[in-house]
Amino acid sequence: MIEKRAAQRHRVFKGGTITFENCGIACTVRNMSGNGAAIDLENPIILPQSFTLSISRDNFVRNCRTVWRNDKRIGLAFVQ
């Protein structure tokens, strides 16, 4: 398998929140890099083109877009 990521991801297990249109959805952040992350959602949901990922315990907030999706796991790219 060829690695396409520009930066190596590190495994994590942190609670996060996806926010868009005044709506907040809990998620679990499974891995992260400087360019993106993979998250798990409890239930499959349709996400807008862009949204915000925050991890409150780390004071982490990034604008994101979906890069790939597999059932309840979603790969995100951080948008500058």
Secondary structure, 3 states (H helix, E strand, C coil): CCCCCCCCCEEEEEEEEEEECCEEEEEEEEEECCCEEEEEECCCCCCCCEEEEEEHHHCEEEEEEEEEEECCEEEEEECC
